[in-house]
Amino acid sequence: MEQRDLELIQKFSSTDKALAELYKQHVEYEESLEKLENKSYLSVGEQMQRAELKKKKLIGKDKLEMILRKYRSTSK
């Protein structure tokens, strides 16, 4: 994530609960994916879990992007 986006999240997350929650989920998905990626072998269940986490992360990132777009246009 770009530095400017991180600054916008920090600035507006105290007043925008949806933004704060989406970012929190994004970080949690990222941490879970990192743990799975660091394993030398993934079981079938773990592979399915990784695929599901990637989908959820992408959906969440799209939602974050929509909110951040609004803040980018107002903070110029």
C-alpha positions as CSV (number, residue, x, y, z in Angstrom):
1,M,0.0,0.0,0.0
2,E,1.3,3.4,-0.9
3,Q,2.5,5.8,1.9
4,R,-0.1,8.4,0.9
5,D,-2.9,5.8,1.4
6,L,-1.5,4.8,4.7
7,E,-1.5,8.5,5.8
8,L,-5.1,8.9,4.7
9,I,-6.1,5.7,6.6
10,Q,-4.4,7.0,9.7
11,K,-6.0,10.5,9.3
12,F,-9.5,9.3,8.7
13,S,-9.9,6.0,10.5
14,S,-10.8,7.6,13.8
15,T,-13.9,9.1,12.2
16,D,-14.6,6.5,9.5
17,K,-15.3,3.2,11.2
18,A,-15.8,1.4,7.9
19,L,-12.3,2.5,6.8
20,A,-10.8,1.5,10.1
21,E,-12.4,-2.0,10.0
22,L,-11.5,-2.7,6.4
23,Y,-7.9,-1.7,7.1
24,K,-7.8,-3.9,10.2
25,Q,-9.1,-6.9,8.2
26,H,-6.6,-6.2,5.5
27,V,-3.7,-6.3,8.0
28,E,-5.1,-9.5,9.5
29,Y,-5.5,-11.2,6.1
30,E,-1.9,-10.1,5.2
31,E,-0.5,-11.6,8.4
32,S,-2.4,-14.9,7.9
33,L,-1.2,-15.1,4.3
34,E,2.3,-14.5,5.3
35,K,2.2,-17.3,7.9
36,L,0.9,-19.7,5.2
37,E,3.4,-18.5,2.6
38,N,6.3,-19.1,5.0
39,K,5.4,-22.8,5.3
40,S,7.4,-25.2,3.2
41,Y,4.4,-27.4,2.6
42,L,0.7,-26.6,2.6
43,S,-2.0,-29.2,3.2
44,V,-5.0,-29.2,0.9
45,G,-7.0,-27.4,3.6
46,E,-4.3,-24.8,4.0
47,Q,-4.2,-24.3,0.2
48,M,-7.9,-23.7,0.3
49,Q,-7.6,-21.4,3.2
50,R,-4.8,-19.4,1.4
51,A,-7.0,-19.1,-1.7
52,E,-10.0,-17.9,0.4
53,L,-7.8,-15.4,2.3
54,K,-6.5,-14.0,-1.0
55,K,-10.1,-13.5,-2.3
56,K,-11.2,-11.8,0.9
57,K,-8.1,-9.6,0.9
58,L,-8.8,-8.6,-2.7
59,I,-12.4,-7.8,-2.0
60,G,-11.4,-5.8,1.0
61,K,-8.7,-3.9,-0.9
62,D,-11.3,-2.9,-3.5
63,K,-13.6,-1.6,-0.8
64,L,-10.7,0.3,0.8
65,E,-9.7,1.7,-2.6
66,M,-13.3,3.1,-3.1
67,I,-13.2,4.9,0.3
68,L,-9.6,6.2,-0.2
69,R,-10.6,7.5,-3.6
70,K,-13.1,9.7,-1.9
71,Y,-10.5,11.0,0.6
72,R,-7.9,11.6,-2.1
73,S,-10.2,13.9,-4.0
74,T,-11.2,15.9,-0.9
75,S,-7.6,16.2,0.4
76,K,-6.1,17.8,-2.7
